[in-house]
Structures are given as structure tokens and as C-alpha cells.
Amino acid sequence: MPALLGAGHVMGPTTFDILAWAALALVVVRIGRTGNPRLWILGGLVLGLGLANKHSVGFFAVAIFVGVLLSGGWRLVLNRWFLAGASVAACFTIPDLWWQAAHAGRPLP
């Protein structure tokens, strides 16, 4: 893929953002094919690492959640394993959001 090669030649956040999106999609497809909701913990880990890199992967996670609910797969997301995965992702994201809120509007040194 030219886009992947173009983004990957530099060690920037875009390279890891593409990896996070692809890995999260792979985990969700695996959950859909096997019906194993325990994989949501792995999905939460992938999402948390992706959110630590860039917050845009959060939009993808919300789209996946809404898509699964609308497509009739609500049993795959309305369970304790999904909640555990969401908690893992939140543990990665909350400190970053806290720091950004505390330092909003301050000039950089």
C-alpha cells in the first residue's frame, strides 16, 4: 500500500495509528467470527494503546460499537467482557485526558 509505505518511512504517530486501527478491526472480526467475548479484553488493550498514541482511534471504536448494536450483534457488546475491555482502554486514556485538561490554555515553555 502506498499510503502505508508513505506513512511508515518516518517513525511518527501516524504509523502506529494505522497499526492500532488495523489491530482493533482484526480483534473485532475475530470476536464476530468466533463469538468469544473474552477477546474484548485484548480489544481494550489495543484500543488503549491506540488512544495513548492518537485519540482518533476512539472514533473508530465508537463506530464499531454503534455498528454492532445496529447490526443485531448486541449480545457481543452488552456483556461483562466488553465492559472489562472498555475499562482497560479507559485506564490508558484517563491520565492523558486529565493531563490535557489540567494544562489547557497554558503556553508551552
Buried (B, 14 or more C-beta within 10 A) or exposed (E): EEEEEEBBEEEEEBBBBBBBBEBBBEBBEBBBEEEEBEBBBBBBBBBBBBBBBBBBBBEBBEEBBEEBEEEEBEEBBEEEBBEBBBEBBBEBBEEEEEEEEEEEEEEEE
